[in-house]
């Protein structure tokens, strides 16, 4: 159901420019910057719960990209029109993030510690990012205890690597 609502929201937001509605606005808790020709993450108020940044030209994400946004629960950075570089602990200032969507963005570099500091992350979308088997072998998803949905479809992953738990 949640995925259907995400899809519906995406369709509405993508068609909003054709309907004469701006796709770059903030309404008190949602910051929507779809197709706004952004090259970096914009500053948003700390009341923001949803930050939608798809269809832009953002190249890098670092710890400095986000101020401390304690209320942010949804971040969509997918489908950037330029290759994306994600550095160490890039999302650590988003401690209550539940959904992170990077899908559809070509990821040139993803630091193995990029997702550290996200204790409440439940959904991570990394489909069609050009990722290799290394993303499964090098501990990229460690410490994501709340993660229940990981989408790695349409990447360059040839085999699954399952590590036995140590007792």
C-alpha positions in Angstrom: 0.0 0.0 0.0 2.8 2.4 0.9 4.6 1.8 -2.4 1.3 2.5 -4.3 1.0 5.8 -2.4 4.6 6.7 -3.2 4.0 6.0 -6.9 0.8 8.0 -6.9 2.6 11.0 -5.2 5.4 10.7 -7.8 2.9 10.8 -10.7 1.1 13.7 -9.3 4.3 15.6 -8.6 5.7 14.9 -12.1 2.6 16.1 -13.8 2.1 19.2 -11.7 4.2 21.5 -14.0 2.0 20.5 -16.9 -1.0 21.4 -14.7 0.5 24.9 -14.0 1.6 23.9 -10.5 5.2 24.6 -9.3 7.3 21.6 -8.5 9.6 23.6 -6.3 8.1 24.5 -2.9 7.9 24.1 0.8 4.6 23.8 2.7 5.6 23.6 6.3 6.6 19.9 6.5 7.2 18.9 2.8 10.0 20.3 0.7 9.4 19.4 -2.9 12.2 20.2 -5.4 11.5 18.0 -8.4 13.1 19.0 -11.7 14.3 22.3 -10.2 17.8 22.2 -11.9 19.5 21.9 -8.4 23.2 21.1 -8.3 23.3 20.7 -4.5 21.0 19.8 -1.7 19.0 23.0 -0.7 18.8 24.2 2.8 15.4 23.4 4.3 13.8 24.2 7.7 14.2 21.7 10.5 10.4 21.1 10.5 10.8 19.2 7.2 9.5 15.6 7.3 9.7 14.8 3.5 12.4 16.1 1.2 11.9 15.2 -2.5 14.9 16.0 -4.7 14.6 13.7 -7.7 15.2 14.8 -11.3 18.0 17.3 -10.6 21.7 17.6 -11.1 23.0 16.9 -7.6 26.5 15.4 -7.9 27.7 14.9 -4.3 26.2 14.1 -0.9 28.3 14.7 2.2 27.7 15.2 5.9 27.6 18.9 5.1 24.8 18.5 2.6 22.2 18.3 5.4 21.8 20.3 8.5 20.5 18.4 11.5 17.0 17.5 10.4 15.6 15.5 13.3 12.0 15.3 11.8 13.0 14.1 8.3 11.5 10.7 7.6 11.5 10.5 3.7 14.4 11.5 1.5 14.2 11.0 -2.3 17.4 11.7 -4.2 16.8 9.2 -7.0 17.0 9.8 -10.7 19.7 12.6 -10.7 20.7 13.6 -14.2 24.4 13.5 -13.3 26.4 10.7 -11.7 26.2 10.8 -7.9 29.0 10.5 -5.3 28.0 9.7 -1.8 30.6 10.1 1.0 31.1 8.7 4.5 28.2 9.2 6.8 26.5 11.4 4.3 23.1 11.0 6.0 24.1 11.1 9.7 22.3 14.4 10.3 19.0 12.6 9.5 18.6 10.4 12.6 14.9 9.6 12.1 15.0 8.9 8.4 12.7 6.0 7.5 12.9 5.9 3.7 15.9 6.7 1.5 15.4 6.6 -2.2 18.5 6.8 -4.4 17.1 4.6 -7.2 17.7 5.4 -10.8 20.8 7.5 -10.1 24.1 6.4 -11.5 26.3 6.1 -8.4 29.9 6.7 -9.3 31.2 6.3 -5.7 29.5 5.0 -2.6 31.5 5.1 0.6 31.1 1.8 2.6 30.1 4.0 5.6 27.6 6.2 3.7 24.6 4.7 5.5 26.0 4.8 9.1 23.9 6.7 11.6 20.5 5.7 10.3 19.0 3.6 13.2 15.4 3.9 12.0 15.9 3.4 8.2 13.3 0.8 7.1 13.4 1.2 3.3 16.5 1.7 1.1 16.0 2.0 -2.6 19.1 1.5 -4.7 17.7 0.1 -7.9 19.3 0.9 -11.2 22.4 2.6 -9.7 25.1 0.6 -11.5 26.2 -1.0 -8.2 28.4 -4.2 -8.2 28.7 -7.2 -5.9 31.0 -5.1 -3.7 27.9 -3.5 -2.1 27.0 -6.9 -0.6 30.5 -7.9 0.5 31.9 -4.8 2.0 29.5 -4.1 4.9 27.6 -1.2 3.3 24.4 -2.1 5.2 25.8 -3.0 8.6 24.2 -1.4 11.6 20.9 -0.9 9.7 19.0 -2.8 12.3 15.5 -1.5 11.3 16.0 -2.1 7.5 13.1 -4.3 6.2 13.2 -3.5 2.5 16.3 -3.2 0.3 15.8 -2.8 -3.4 19.0 -3.6 -5.3 17.2 -4.6 -8.6 18.7 -3.8 -12.0 22.3 -3.4 -10.8 25.5 -5.2 -11.8 25.2 -7.7 -9.0 26.2 -11.2 -10.3 25.9 -13.2 -7.1 24.7 -13.0 -3.5 27.2 -13.2 -0.7 25.7 -14.4 2.6 27.8 -14.1 5.7 27.3 -16.4 8.6 26.6 -14.7 11.9 29.3 -15.2 14.5 28.2 -16.5 17.9 
